[in-house]
Structures are given as C-alpha cells and as structure tokens.
Amino acid sequence: MNDTKSRTRQLKQVIRDFVQNDSGDEILEFARKDRRTIQILTRMTYDKKSDLGRKAIHILGKTIGTLVRDDYDYAREVVRTLLWSANDESGGFGCAVPEILGEAIRETPESFLDIVPLIFTLYEDDIFQAGALYAIARIGERRPHVVEKARPLIKAGLNSEDAEIR
C-alpha cells in the first residue's frame, strides 16, 4: 500500500514539474500510459487563477484533444466526467470545465462539435460565464464558424458588470 501511495506521490510531482515547465508532450505520453495523469491534471485546475492552474487547464485540454485521436472512447469519457463535475448534483468542483473543454475542442474540433452547445449552456450559470466566454474565444481562434451562434453570449458578456466576464 505504501508503495502505491509513494508512486502516486511521485507521479503527481513529475506531472506538476511538467506543467510548471509547459511540457505538454511529456504529459501526453504519461496520459497514454497512466490514466491517473488526467485525474492529477484535473485537480491542478481547481485553482484556475494560479499560474499552475492556468497551465494545467491548457495542457489538460490539449491532452484530451490529442488523446481523442488515439482512444476516442476514453477521451469522450473524460469529457463526460468533466461535464458531470460541472453539474450541481455531482458535488464536484468543475469550475474550470468550460476552459478545459474549450482547449480540447480547439485542438480537435471535429471530435467534439456536439460539446460546443453545452459550453453555450454553461454560460447560463454565473460561475461559468467567464470560462464559457474564454472557451468560445479559444475555439473561435481556429474555427470561428463553430461558435458563430455564440454572438449573443459574447455581446452579453461585453455588457457585464463583472470585469472578468467583460
């Protein structure tokens, strides 16, 4: 048992080091071999205002977007889990879900087109508004036509009193 805890602790530290050094390719290799990598990265996104949290969001999204090419079912399961964590009933802490999904969709839009409307829906919840707009912007940088229907959300965001949303 202690050996397992020790290996998990080591994996967490290695992944943390990779995130701090923006080593997404190395993390992708770990994620292909050990699915705990995705869980560890997800936990790092909980503090999305920290440098580590922002980097983890970017790397996790890109990793999911790349993994979908290798293991479609697993990547889709990760997305389902993320969406569930954004649900009040989950008891999870999914406040970075829109940002993570935006990065994944930006990486491989053709695999996640059905998720885009869900990001629009997340905008309806105050806690997700800034993140949903971030996701829409990231997707729109590569595929503007995919987020064309988000114009009303973007206009509403620009008129928000909340500076982060604006």
PAMAR-554551 format. One record per residue: chain; residue number from 1; residue in one letter; x, y, z of N, C-alpha, C in turn. Coordinates in Angstrom, 2 decimals, padded with zeros to 5 digits, always signed. Example, Ala and Ser with C-alpha at 12.3 -4.5 7.8 and 13.67 -1.06 7.14 Angstrom:
PAMAR-554551
<atom A, 1, a, <+013.19, -005.69, +007.80>, <+012.30, -004.50, +007.80>, <+013.20, -003.30, +007.80>>
<atom A, 2, s, <+012.85, -002.25, +007.08>, <+013.67, -001.06, +007.14>, <+012.90, +000.03, +007.87>>
This chain:
PAMAR-554551
<atom A, 1, m, <+000.82, -001.19, +000.00>, <+000.00, +000.00, +000.00>, <+000.86, +001.25, +000.00>>
<atom A, 2, n, <+001.86, +001.32, +000.84>, <+002.73, +002.48, +000.89>, <+003.46, +002.68, -000.43>>
<atom A, 3, d, <+003.79, +001.56, -001.10>, <+004.47, +001.64, -002.38>, <+003.57, +002.32, -003.42>>
<atom A, 4, t, <+002.29, +001.99, -003.41>, <+001.33, +002.61, -004.33>, <+001.20, +004.10, -004.04>>
<atom A, 5, k, <+001.09, +004.46, -002.77>, <+001.00, +005.88, -002.39>, <+002.26, +006.62, -002.81>>
<atom A, 6, s, <+003.39, +005.99, -002.62>, <+004.67, +006.61, -002.98>, <+004.75, +006.85, -004.49>>
<atom A, 7, r, <+004.33, +005.86, -005.28>, <+004.34, +006.02, -006.74>, <+003.38, +007.11, -007.19>>
<atom A, 8, t, <+002.21, +007.16, -006.54>, <+001.24, +008.20, -006.89>, <+001.79, +009.57, -006.54>>
<atom A, 9, r, <+002.40, +009.70, -005.39>, <+003.01, +010.97, -004.98>, <+004.11, +011.38, -005.97>>
<atom A, 10, q, <+004.91, +010.42, -006.40>, <+005.97, +010.71, -007.38>, <+005.36, +011.15, -008.71>>
<atom A, 11, l, <+004.31, +010.46, -009.15>, <+003.65, +010.82, -010.40>, <+003.10, +012.24, -010.31>>
<atom A, 12, k, <+002.48, +012.58, -009.19>, <+001.96, +013.94, -009.00>, <+003.07, +014.97, -009.12>>
<atom A, 13, q, <+004.20, +014.70, -008.52>, <+005.31, +015.65, -008.56>, <+005.87, +015.78, -009.98>>
<atom A, 14, v, <+006.01, +014.66, -010.67>, <+006.52, +014.70, -012.05>, <+005.57, +015.50, -012.93>>
<atom A, 15, i, <+004.29, +015.25, -012.80>, <+003.31, +015.98, -013.62>, <+003.30, +017.46, -013.26>>
<atom A, 16, r, <+003.38, +017.77, -011.98>, <+003.45, +019.17, -011.55>, <+004.66, +019.85, -012.18>>
<atom A, 17, d, <+005.81, +019.18, -012.17>, <+007.02, +019.74, -012.77>, <+006.83, +019.97, -014.27>>
<atom A, 18, f, <+006.21, +018.99, -014.93>, <+005.96, +019.14, -016.37>, <+005.03, +020.32, -016.64>>
<atom A, 19, v, <+003.99, +020.46, -015.83>, <+003.05, +021.58, -016.01>, <+003.78, +022.91, -015.81>>
<atom A, 20, q, <+004.56, +023.00, -014.76>, <+005.29, +024.24, -014.48>, <+006.24, +024.60, -015.62>>
<atom A, 21, n, <+006.75, +023.58, -016.31>, <+007.69, +023.81, -017.42>, <+007.01, +023.76, -018.79>>
<atom A, 22, d, <+005.67, +023.78, -018.80>, <+004.91, +023.73, -020.06>, <+005.31, +022.55, -020.93>>
<atom A, 23, s, <+005.50, +021.40, -020.33>, <+005.93, +020.19, -021.05>, <+004.74, +019.32, -021.40>>
<atom A, 24, g, <+003.87, +019.83, -022.23>, <+002.65, +019.12, -022.61>, <+002.90, +017.81, -023.32>>
<atom A, 25, d, <+003.95, +017.72, -024.14>, <+004.23, +016.48, -024.86>, <+004.57, +015.35, -023.90>>
<atom A, 26, e, <+005.34, +015.66, -022.86>, <+005.69, +014.65, -021.87>, <+004.46, +014.19, -021.10>>
<atom A, 27, i, <+003.58, +015.14, -020.76>, <+002.35, +014.79, -020.05>, <+001.47, +013.91, -020.92>>
<atom A, 28, l, <+001.41, +014.21, -022.20>, <+000.62, +013.39, -023.12>, <+001.12, +011.95, -023.09>>
<atom A, 29, e, <+002.42, +011.75, -023.08>, <+002.97, +010.39, -023.02>, <+002.58, +009.70, -021.72>>
<atom A, 30, f, <+002.63, +010.43, -020.61>, <+002.20, +009.87, -019.33>, <+000.72, +009.50, -019.39>>
<atom A, 31, a, <-000.10, +010.39, -019.96>, <-001.54, +010.15, -020.03>, <-001.86, +008.92, -020.88>>
<atom A, 32, r, <-001.07, +008.67, -021.89>, <-001.29, +007.48, -022.72>, <-001.01, +006.20, -021.93>>
<atom A, 33, k, <-000.10, +006.27, -020.98>, <+000.32, +005.09, -020.22>, <-000.43, +004.94, -018.89>>
<atom A, 34, d, <-000.78, +006.05, -018.28>, <-001.34, +006.02, -016.93>, <-002.49, +007.01, -016.84>>
<atom A, 35, r, <-003.69, +006.49, -016.71>, <-004.89, +007.34, -016.72>, <-005.00, +008.22, -015.49>>
<atom A, 36, r, <-004.22, +007.95, -014.46>, <-004.22, +008.83, -013.29>, <-003.72, +010.22, -013.66>>
<atom A, 37, t, <-002.99, +010.32, -014.75>, <-002.46, +011.61, -015.20>, <-003.58, +012.61, -015.41>>
<atom A, 38, i, <-004.67, +012.19, -016.03>, <-005.81, +013.08, -016.28>, <-006.41, +013.53, -014.96>>
<atom A, 39, q, <-006.56, +012.63, -014.00>, <-007.11, +012.99, -012.70>, <-006.22, +014.00, -011.98>>
<atom A, 40, i, <-004.93, +013.77, -012.05>, <-003.98, +014.68, -011.39>, <-004.04, +016.07, -012.04>>
<atom A, 41, l, <-004.05, +016.10, -013.36>, <-004.16, +017.38, -014.06>, <-005.47, +018.09, -013.71>>
<atom A, 42, t, <-006.54, +017.33, -013.66>, <-007.85, +017.92, -013.34>, <-007.80, +018.59, -011.97>>
<atom A, 43, r, <-007.21, +017.94, -011.01>, <-007.11, +018.53, -009.67>, <-006.27, +019.82, -009.70>>
<atom A, 44, m, <-005.29, +019.87, -010.57>, <-004.46, +021.07, -010.66>, <-005.24, +022.26, -011.21>>
<atom A, 45, t, <-006.34, +022.01, -011.91>, <-007.13, +023.10, -012.49>, <-008.06, +023.74, -011.48>>
<atom A, 46, y, <-008.19, +023.19, -010.29>, <-009.13, +023.73, -009.31>, <-008.82, +025.18, -008.95>>
<atom A, 47, d, <-007.55, +025.53, -008.93>, <-007.17, +026.92, -008.66>, <-006.81, +027.56, -009.99>>
<atom A, 48, k, <-007.83, +027.89, -010.76>, <-007.60, +028.36, -012.12>, <-007.03, +029.78, -012.20>>
<atom A, 49, k, <-006.95, +030.45, -011.09>, <-006.36, +031.79, -011.09>, <-004.85, +031.75, -010.87>>
<atom A, 50, s, <-004.34, +030.61, -010.43>, <-002.90, +030.49, -010.24>, <-002.22, +030.18, -011.57>>
<atom A, 51, d, <-000.95, +030.45, -011.66>, <-000.19, +030.15, -012.86>, <-000.23, +028.65, -013.16>>
<atom A, 52, l, <-000.06, +027.84, -012.13>, <-000.09, +026.38, -012.30>, <-001.47, +025.94, -012.79>>
<atom A, 53, g, <-002.53, +026.49, -012.22>, <-003.88, +026.13, -012.63>, <-004.17, +026.48, -014.08>>
<atom A, 54, r, <-003.75, +027.68, -014.49>, <-003.97, +028.09, -015.89>, <-003.19, +027.20, -016.85>>
<atom A, 55, k, <-001.95, +026.89, -016.49>, <-001.16, +025.99, -017.34>, <-001.78, +024.61, -017.40>>
<atom A, 56, a, <-002.28, +024.12, -016.27>, <-002.90, +022.80, -016.23>, <-004.16, +022.76, -017.10>>
<atom A, 57, i, <-004.94, +023.83, -017.09>, <-006.14, +023.90, -017.95>, <-005.74, +023.76, -019.40>>
<atom A, 58, h, <-004.76, +024.53, -019.81>, <-004.31, +024.49, -021.21>, <-003.79, +023.10, -021.58>>
<atom A, 59, i, <-002.92, +022.55, -020.74>, <-002.30, +021.25, -021.04>, <-003.34, +020.13, -020.99>>
<atom A, 60, l, <-004.25, +020.16, -020.00>, <-005.28, +019.13, -019.91>, <-006.18, +019.15, -021.14>>
<atom A, 61, g, <-006.63, +020.33, -021.54>, <-007.47, +020.42, -022.73>, <-006.76, +019.91, -023.97>>
<atom A, 62, k, <-005.53, +020.33, -024.14>, <-004.76, +019.87, -025.29>, <-004.53, +018.36, -025.25>>
<atom A, 63, t, <-004.29, +017.84, -024.05>, <-004.07, +016.40, -023.90>, <-005.34, +015.63, -024.28>>
<atom A, 64, i, <-006.49, +016.09, -023.79>, <-007.75, +015.43, -024.15>, <-007.97, +015.51, -025.66>>
<atom A, 65, g, <-007.71, +016.68, -026.23>, <-007.89, +016.87, -027.67>, <-006.98, +016.01, -028.50>>
<atom A, 66, t, <-005.83, +015.65, -027.97>, <-004.90, +014.78, -028.68>, <-005.24, +013.31, -028.42>>
<atom A, 67, l, <-005.59, +013.00, -027.18>, <-005.93, +011.61, -026.84>, <-007.11, +011.08, -027.64>>
<atom A, 68, v, <-008.01, +011.97, -028.02>, <-009.20, +011.53, -028.75>, <-008.82, +010.85, -030.06>>
<atom A, 69, r, <-007.67, +011.20, -030.61>, <-007.20, +010.56, -031.85>, <-006.73, +009.13, -031.59>>
<atom A, 70, d, <-006.19, +008.88, -030.39>, <-005.65, +007.56, -030.03>, <-006.72, +006.65, -029.42>>
<atom A, 71, d, <-007.54, +007.23, -028.57>, <-008.52, +006.45, -027.81>, <-009.78, +007.30, -027.66>>
<atom A, 72, y, <-010.59, +007.26, -028.68>, <-011.79, +008.09, -028.75>, <-012.69, +007.87, -027.53>>
<atom A, 73, d, <-012.94, +006.62, -027.20>, <-013.86, +006.32, -026.10>, <-013.35, +006.86, -024.77>>
<atom A, 74, y, <-012.07, +006.73, -024.52>, <-011.52, +007.24, -023.27>, <-011.61, +008.76, -023.21>>
<atom A, 75, a, <-011.24, +009.43, -024.28>, <-011.30, +010.89, -024.30>, <-012.73, +011.38, -024.11>>
<atom A, 76, r, <-013.68, +010.71, -024.74>, <-015.09, +011.09, -024.58>, <-015.56, +010.84, -023.14>>
<atom A, 77, e, <-015.07, +009.79, -022.52>, <-015.41, +009.52, -021.12>, <-014.86, +010.63, -020.21>>
<atom A, 78, v, <-013.65, +011.10, -020.49>, <-013.08, +012.20, -019.72>, <-013.96, +013.44, -019.87>>
<atom A, 79, v, <-014.40, +013.73, -021.07>, <-015.28, +014.88, -021.31>, <-016.59, +014.71, -020.55>>
<atom A, 80, r, <-017.18, +013.52, -020.60>, <-018.42, +013.27, -019.86>, <-018.22, +013.49, -018.35>>
<atom A, 81, t, <-017.09, +013.02, -017.85>, <-016.79, +013.20, -016.43>, <-016.64, +014.68, -016.09>>
<atom A, 82, l, <-015.97, +015.43, -016.95>, <-015.83, +016.87, -016.73>, <-017.19, +017.55, -016.71>>
<atom A, 83, l, <-018.02, +017.21, -017.68>, <-019.35, +017.81, -017.73>, <-020.16, +017.45, -016.49>>
<atom A, 84, w, <-020.04, +016.22, -016.04>, <-020.74, +015.81, -014.83>, <-020.25, +016.63, -013.63>>
<atom A, 85, s, <-018.95, +016.89, -013.57>, <-018.41, +017.64, -012.43>, <-018.92, +019.08, -012.40>>
<atom A, 86, a, <-019.41, +019.56, -013.53>, <-019.97, +020.91, -013.60>, <-021.42, +020.95, -013.14>>
<atom A, 87, n, <-021.98, +019.79, -012.92>, <-023.37, +019.65, -012.51>, <-023.48, +019.81, -010.99>>
<atom A, 88, d, <-024.46, +020.54, -010.53>, <-024.66, +020.73, -009.08>, <-024.78, +019.41, -008.34>>
<atom A, 89, e, <-025.40, +018.43, -008.96>, <-025.64, +017.16, -008.31>, <-024.36, +016.34, -008.10>>
<atom A, 90, s, <-023.33, +016.65, -008.81>, <-022.11, +015.84, -008.74>, <-021.35, +016.06, -007.43>>
<atom A, 91, g, <-021.51, +017.23, -006.86>, <-020.73, +017.55, -005.68>, <-019.27, +017.81, -006.03>>
<atom A, 92, g, <-019.00, +017.86, -007.32>, <-017.64, +018.08, -007.80>, <-017.26, +019.55, -007.79>>
<atom A, 93, f, <-016.09, +019.81, -008.28>, <-015.57, +021.16, -008.31>, <-015.17, +021.45, -009.75>>
<atom A, 94, g, <-016.17, +021.63, -010.60>, <-015.91, +021.75, -012.02>, <-015.88, +023.15, -012.56>>
<atom A, 95, c, <-015.37, +024.11, -011.80>, <-015.46, +025.49, -012.27>, <-014.57, +025.77, -013.48>>
<atom A, 96, a, <-013.57, +024.95, -013.76>, <-012.71, +025.16, -014.93>, <-013.15, +024.33, -016.14>>
<atom A, 97, v, <-014.29, +023.68, -016.04>, <-014.75, +022.80, -017.11>, <-014.85, +023.52, -018.46>>
<atom A, 98, p, <-015.48, +024.70, -018.55>, <-015.57, +025.32, -019.88>, <-014.20, +025.59, -020.51>>
<atom A, 99, e, <-013.27, +026.06, -019.69>, <-011.94, +026.37, -020.21>, <-011.24, +025.11, -020.72>>
<atom A, 100, i, <-011.33, +024.03, -019.96>, <-010.71, +022.76, -020.36>, <-011.33, +022.27, -021.66>>
<atom A, 101, l, <-012.66, +022.29, -021.72>, <-013.34, +021.84, -022.93>, <-013.01, +022.72, -024.12>>
<atom A, 102, g, <-012.90, +024.01, -023.89>, <-012.52, +024.93, -024.97>, <-011.17, +024.56, -025.56>>
<atom A, 103, e, <-010.22, +024.23, -024.70>, <-008.89, +023.84, -025.18>, <-008.95, +022.52, -025.95>>
<atom A, 104, a, <-009.75, +021.56, -025.45>, <-009.87, +020.27, -026.14>, <-010.51, +020.44, -027.51>>
<atom A, 105, i, <-011.57, +021.23, -027.56>, <-012.28, +021.45, -028.83>, <-011.39, +022.22, -029.80>>
<atom A, 106, r, <-010.65, +023.16, -029.29>, <-009.70, +023.92, -030.13>, <-008.68, +022.98, -030.77>>
<atom A, 107, e, <-008.26, +021.98, -030.02>, <-007.27, +021.02, -030.51>, <-007.85, +020.09, -031.58>>
<atom A, 108, t, <-009.05, +019.59, -031.35>, <-009.67, +018.61, -032.26>, <-011.16, +018.90, -032.39>>
<atom A, 109, p, <-011.54, +019.96, -033.06>, <-012.95, +020.35, -033.10>, <-013.87, +019.28, -033.69>>
<atom A, 110, e, <-013.40, +018.57, -034.69>, <-014.27, +017.60, -035.35>, <-014.72, +016.48, -034.41>>
<atom A, 111, s, <-013.99, +016.23, -033.36>, <-014.34, +015.16, -032.41>, <-015.28, +015.63, -031.31>>
<atom A, 112, f, <-015.44, +016.94, -031.18>, <-016.21, +017.46, -030.04>, <-017.25, +018.49, -030.45>>
<atom A, 113, l, <-017.67, +018.51, -031.68>, <-018.64, +019.51, -032.12>, <-019.93, +019.46, -031.31>>
<atom A, 114, d, <-020.30, +018.29, -030.84>, <-021.52, +018.17, -030.05>, <-021.40, +018.80, -028.66>>
<atom A, 115, i, <-020.18, +019.10, -028.23>, <-019.95, +019.69, -026.91>, <-020.09, +021.21, -026.94>>
<atom A, 116, v, <-019.91, +021.81, -028.11>, <-019.95, +023.27, -028.22>, <-021.26, +023.85, -027.67>>
<atom A, 117, p, <-022.43, +023.32, -028.04>, <-023.67, +023.88, -027.47>, <-023.74, +023.74, -025.94>>
<atom A, 118, l, <-023.06, +022.74, -025.39>, <-023.05, +022.57, -023.94>, <-022.25, +023.69, -023.28>>
<atom A, 119, i, <-021.22, +024.15, -023.96>, <-020.46, +025.30, -023.44>, <-021.36, +026.54, -023.43>>
<atom A, 120, f, <-022.15, +026.70, -024.49>, <-023.08, +027.82, -024.52>, <-024.05, +027.73, -023.34>>
<atom A, 121, t, <-024.50, +026.53, -023.03>, <-025.43, +026.31, -021.92>, <-024.75, +026.61, -020.58>>
<atom A, 122, l, <-023.48, +026.26, -020.45>, <-022.76, +026.55, -019.21>, <-022.72, +028.05, -018.92>>
<atom A, 123, y, <-022.75, +028.86, -019.97>, <-022.74, +030.32, -019.80>, <-023.91, +030.79, -018.94>>
<atom A, 124, e, <-025.00, +030.05, -018.95>, <-026.20, +030.44, -018.20>, <-025.97, +030.42, -016.69>>
<atom A, 125, d, <-024.98, +029.68, -016.24>, <-024.66, +029.61, -014.81>, <-023.59, +030.66, -014.52>>
<atom A, 126, d, <-023.86, +031.55, -013.59>, <-022.95, +032.65, -013.29>, <-021.50, +032.21, -013.07>>
<atom A, 127, i, <-021.32, +031.09, -012.40>, <-019.96, +030.64, -012.07>, <-019.16, +030.28, -013.33>>
<atom A, 128, f, <-019.85, +029.96, -014.42>, <-019.18, +029.52, -015.64>, <-019.11, +030.58, -016.74>>
<atom A, 129, q, <-019.68, +031.76, -016.53>, <-019.77, +032.74, -017.62>, <-018.40, +033.11, -018.18>>
<atom A, 130, a, <-017.48, +033.50, -017.34>, <-016.15, +033.90, -017.84>, <-015.47, +032.73, -018.53>>
<atom A, 131, g, <-015.57, +031.55, -017.95>, <-014.94, +030.37, -018.54>, <-015.55, +029.99, -019.87>>
<atom A, 132, a, <-016.88, +030.11, -019.99>, <-017.55, +029.79, -021.25>, <-017.11, +030.76, -022.34>>
<atom A, 133, l, <-017.00, +032.04, -021.99>, <-016.55, +033.02, -022.98>, <-015.10, +032.77, -023.39>>
<atom A, 134, y, <-014.27, +032.37, -022.42>, <-012.88, +032.01, -022.73>, <-012.87, +030.85, -023.72>>
<atom A, 135, a, <-013.68, +029.83, -023.44>, <-013.74, +028.65, -024.32>, <-014.19, +029.04, -025.73>>
<atom A, 136, i, <-015.22, +029.87, -025.79>, <-015.73, +030.31, -027.10>, <-014.64, +031.05, -027.86>>
<atom A, 137, a, <-013.91, +031.90, -027.17>, <-012.82, +032.65, -027.83>, <-011.73, +031.71, -028.32>>
<atom A, 138, r, <-011.34, +030.75, -027.50>, <-010.27, +029.82, -027.88>, <-010.69, +028.97, -029.09>>
<atom A, 139, i, <-011.91, +028.49, -029.08>, <-012.41, +027.71, -030.22>, <-012.48, +028.60, -031.45>>
<atom A, 140, g, <-013.00, +029.81, -031.26>, <-013.18, +030.74, -032.37>, <-011.88, +031.18, -033.03>>
<atom A, 141, e, <-010.77, +031.12, -032.30>, <-009.48, +031.47, -032.90>, <-009.14, +030.55, -034.06>>
<atom A, 142, r, <-009.54, +029.31, -033.97>, <-009.23, +028.34, -035.04>, <-010.43, +028.03, -035.92>>
<atom A, 143, r, <-011.62, +028.01, -035.34>, <-012.82, +027.64, -036.07>, <-013.97, +028.60, -035.75>>
<atom A, 144, p, <-013.90, +029.83, -036.27>, <-014.94, +030.82, -035.93>, <-016.36, +030.36, -036.26>>
<atom A, 145, h, <-016.52, +029.60, -037.33>, <-017.86, +029.16, -037.72>, <-018.49, +028.23, -036.68>>
<atom A, 146, v, <-017.67, +027.55, -035.90>, <-018.17, +026.61, -034.89>, <-018.88, +027.35, -033.75>>
<atom A, 147, v, <-018.44, +028.56, -033.47>, <-019.01, +029.33, -032.35>, <-019.83, +030.53, -032.83>>
<atom A, 148, e, <-020.19, +030.53, -034.08>, <-020.96, +031.63, -034.66>, <-022.24, +031.93, -033.86>>
<atom A, 149, k, <-022.89, +030.90, -033.36>, <-024.15, +031.08, -032.64>, <-023.96, +031.69, -031.26>>
<atom A, 150, a, <-022.72, +031.90, -030.86>, <-022.44, +032.46, -029.53>, <-022.43, +033.99, -029.53>>
<atom A, 151, r, <-022.69, +034.61, -030.64>, <-022.66, +036.08, -030.70>, <-023.49, +036.74, -029.60>>
<atom A, 152, p, <-024.71, +036.27, -029.33>, <-025.49, +036.91, -028.26>, <-024.81, +036.77, -026.88>>
<atom A, 153, l, <-024.15, +035.64, -026.63>, <-023.45, +035.45, -025.36>, <-022.27, +036.41, -025.26>>
<atom A, 154, i, <-021.56, +036.56, -026.36>, <-020.41, +037.46, -026.38>, <-020.86, +038.89, -026.13>>
<atom A, 155, k, <-021.95, +039.30, -026.78>, <-022.47, +040.66, -026.57>, <-022.90, +040.86, -025.13>>
<atom A, 156, a, <-023.57, +039.85, -024.56>, <-023.99, +039.95, -023.16>, <-022.76, +040.05, -022.26>>
<atom A, 157, g, <-021.73, +039.27, -022.56>, <-020.51, +039.30, -021.76>, <-019.83, +040.66, -021.82>>
<atom A, 158, l, <-019.83, +041.28, -022.98>, <-019.21, +042.60, -023.12>, <-019.95, +043.66, -022.32>>
<atom A, 159, n, <-021.21, +043.41, -022.04>, <-022.01, +044.36, -021.27>, <-022.09, +044.01, -019.78>>
<atom A, 160, s, <-021.39, +042.97, -019.39>, <-021.44, +042.53, -017.99>, <-020.78, +043.55, -017.07>>
<atom A, 161, e, <-021.28, +043.64, -015.86>, <-020.65, +044.49, -014.85>, <-019.40, +043.84, -014.27>>
<atom A, 162, d, <-019.31, +042.54, -014.43>, <-018.16, +041.78, -013.91>, <-016.98, +041.94, -014.88>>
<atom A, 163, a, <-015.91, +042.52, -014.39>, <-014.73, +042.79, -015.24>, <-014.14, +041.50, -015.82>>
<atom A, 164, e, <-014.14, +040.41, -015.06>, <-013.59, +039.14, -015.56>, <-014.39, +038.63, -016.76>>
<atom A, 165, i, <-015.67, +038.77, -016.69>, <-016.54, +038.33, -017.80>, <-016.35, +039.26, -019.00>>
<atom A, 166, r, <-016.31, +040.55, -018.73>, <-016.15, +041.54, -019.79>, <-014.82, +041.37, -020.49>>
